[in-house]
């Protein structure tokens, strides 16, 4: 509910050792580490070294607001709202002919939807789509941390509402098409709109809380 990437975690000495053991197994298997905030070992190494993630007062203030919003809205409703938004994202991209990174929908996160770029389009094409989204459609997305040539991630976190997910889906699919990538824009937009119409029947924004949970 706060700034993406900000969270609180505590690790016991036993847990830290377990993280180090897993990292060693990954190295032995030849697996690449993820970006620092998707890799506990990198976060541990950064904190032990340069002291990464020194937070500012505004970050703590934002977390306080986020906690207040959670208390007002309730965890169940927040989780449901994020799931609704992710359902819109997934309907849009899959019906447009794009592939999700998560193969099993039961394991997919409702906080982020990772989308594979079409075959033959690497980091340059992925960044082109992001640039079009931001500069032309005023919507911000991101590449997949640690795997810049894999695809994109569409986030459903914080105070996002279903209408925001719909608008972001429209901007994303249009940007993919405008970048010259193969995509069935019409089917994707229709699926996103249909899914939005379904989830919004049960969506009731709380009075006095805006899209940022304020």
Buried (B, 14 or more C-beta within 10 A) or exposed (E): BBBEEBEEEEEEEEEEEEBBEEBEEBEEEEEEEBEBBBBBBBBBBBEEEEEEEEEEEEBEEBBEBBEBBBEEBEEEBBEBBBBBBBBBBBBBBBBBBBBBBBEEEEEBBBBBBBBBBBEEBEEEBBBBBBEBBBEEBEBEBBBBBBBBBBBBBBBBBBBBBBBBBBBBBBBBBBBBBBBEBEBBBEBBBBBBBEBBEBBBEEBEBEEEBEEEBE
